[in-house]
Amino acid sequence: LYNEYIGNAESPAQVRDGLLNALGDTFFVFSSIEVARYHRDAGNPVYFYEFQHRPSSANGVLPDFVKADHGAEIAFVFGKPFLAGDV
């Protein structure tokens, strides 16, 4: 696992990114793939995506290395009311 995520890191930022990828895979990707396989095996179509667009609302709030947090796509899917707190 070390070689997969951190093995060739040449800077602390690359180590950080490797650890974040490892944690993201552990907490989100692995379980999502497992659920997708269950749906596939039941004969249902499965669509899998990874949202990576950094919302402009993150500027000045999140560090630059954070692209999109869990749930960041909600504002893009449902629109501005979720960004403005009008719900």
Secondary structure by P-SEA (a helix, b strand, c coil): cccccccccccaaaaaaaaaaaaaaacccaaaaaaaaaaaaabbbbbbbbbcccccccccccccccccccccccccccccccccccc
